[in-house]
Amino acid sequence: MRRTLVLSIGTIASAAAQRVRRRREDELKAFRRKLVRASEPERSAFEFRCLELSHALRIQAFDLDGTQAYRLPAPLESEDTVWGPGEFLKVSLSPQEVLARLEAGQLSGVRQVNSQALRGLQNENASGGARPSSDLAFQVAADRVRTALRGALVGLLESQPALTSIQNHGIRVFLVAGLFGGTGSGSFERVKQWLLELGQELGVHLDVYPLLMLPGARAPKDPENSYANTFAVIKELAADSTGYLSQPLEGNRQTASARAGFRAPFLVTDSNNAPDAPRVVTEDAFAALVGDMIFELAATPLGSHLDA
């Protein structure tokens, strides 16, 4: 199993990451139960599998909504259904914090602010469907976000000695963003850039797979803006992949990108086109579907075929 980071941005993307975490914990429990009656050869295999799942698969979630009220299928067991230490970071969009610091000149790292960026400042739990609001929040929280990203990568690199041989293959990153509101659509490009820069700084090769969760049949949070946000992110991603993104965010993007294998994105929508099936995939089923996809790609040999 290759070292893998599941990096989620936004509420529905974090729900999918939470599903990955539950799948990992369920599998760990199953193997630990098997260890009780395992033979000696089986014991070694089960112990190594537990080691892999515990140390080679790491999750880091970011969201403006700190309620963590995710719509997911009910777990079989209630234990381990919340984030572990350091796995979730609430990004603040407090109007008092942002405006006071802007007026005091304490946000020199903020490169742009416009009137739309202030829309979501009246609600600490949402971006208001506006991409600039999310981008502003992540700029304000840049130090905290970068520290969390760096910690996740370093944690994988410093995992158990038994996994050292995997380090030569670098780290696989599933960068998951929901495009139903403004958080994922507004911060995707900036978080991606920080991730690539940190990979370059740490000298580790990253294989980054963007996974975008698209609104389709189900009504998004903000019908007026969500479809436009989705189109904008996909268009920017296409421009970036062909070298035609007009304004690099910061630093030397080309050098940073050279350290990473930036892969073609997954585009997953909540529209069900199977014959004679319900048209709309429910929110809990959609998040679970994406989480299951990521877990299978991260924790089974299917991921190696994907990399190849």
C-alpha positions, 0 to 999 in steps of 0.5 A, a space after each residue: 500500500 502506497 503512502 496516501 493523503 486524502 485532502 478534502 476542502 468543503 463540507 460535502 468533500 469532508 463528508 467523503 473524507 469522513 467516509 474514508 476514515 470510517 472504512 479504514 477504522 472498520 477494516 482495522 477492527 476486522 483485522 484486529 478481530 482476526 488476529 485473535 485466532 490467526 495462525 503465525 503466518 496469518 498473524 504477520 500478514 494481518 499485523 502488517 496490514 494494520 500497520 499500513 492502514 494506520 500509518 500509510 493513509 492520512 486524512 486532512 480536512 478543511 472547511 468553513 463550516 465547523 459543525 461537522 454535521 455530515 450526511 452519511 449512511 449510519 455506521 455499523 458501530 458508533 465508535 471512531 465516527 469523528 475526526 482524529 487529532 489534527 485531521 480537521 481544521 476549521 477555517 475562520 471567516 469571522 467578520 470581526 477578525 478579518 475586518 479588524 486585521 485588515 484595518 490594522 494592516 496585519 494581513 499583508 499576505 492577503 493579495 486581493 479583496 473585493 466586495 463579493 469577498 465580504 458576502 460570507 463574512 456575516 456567517 461564520 459557517 458558510 461562504 455564502 456560495 461566493 468563491 471570493 469569500 472562501 479565498 479570502 478566508 484561506 488567505 487569512 488562515 494561510 499560516 494555519 492551513 500550510 502548517 496543517 498541510 506540512 504536518 500531514 506530509 511530514 507525518 506520512 514521511 515519518 511513518 513506521 520503519 516497516 513502511 520505509 521502502 514505500 517512501 521512494 514512490 513519493 506520496 499519492 494525494 487525493 485532493 477532494 473539493 465539493 463544488 456545491 457551495 463556495 468553500 471548495 470552489 474558491 479555495 481549490 486552486 490556492 490549496 493546490 498551489 500550497 500543496 505543490 510548494 510544500 512538496 517541493 520544499 520537503 523534496 518529496 514527489 507528489 502524485 496529485 489526483 483532483 477529485 471534484 464533486 459536481 452538482 447535477 440533479 440535486 439542488 445545490 446550496 446556492 443555485 444562482 452561483 453553484 453551476 457557474 462556480 463549477 464551470 469556473 473551476 473546471 475551466 481553470 483546471 483545464 487552463 492550468 493543465 495546458 499551461 494557460 492559467 493567466 495569473 499564477 497565485 504566488 511563487 514559481 508555479 512551474 518549478 513547483 508543478 515539476 515536483 508533482 505528477 499532476 494527474 487528470 481529475 475525477 469529475 463525479 456528479 450526483 446525477 444517476 444515468 443508469 437505466 430505470 434507476 432514480 435520477 438523483 443520488 442522495 447526499 449521503 449516498 453521494 458522499 459515501 460513493 466518493 469516499 468508497 472510491 477513494 478508499 478502494 484506490 488508496 487501500 487496494 491494488 487498484 491504486 497501483 494500476 491507477 498510478 501506472 
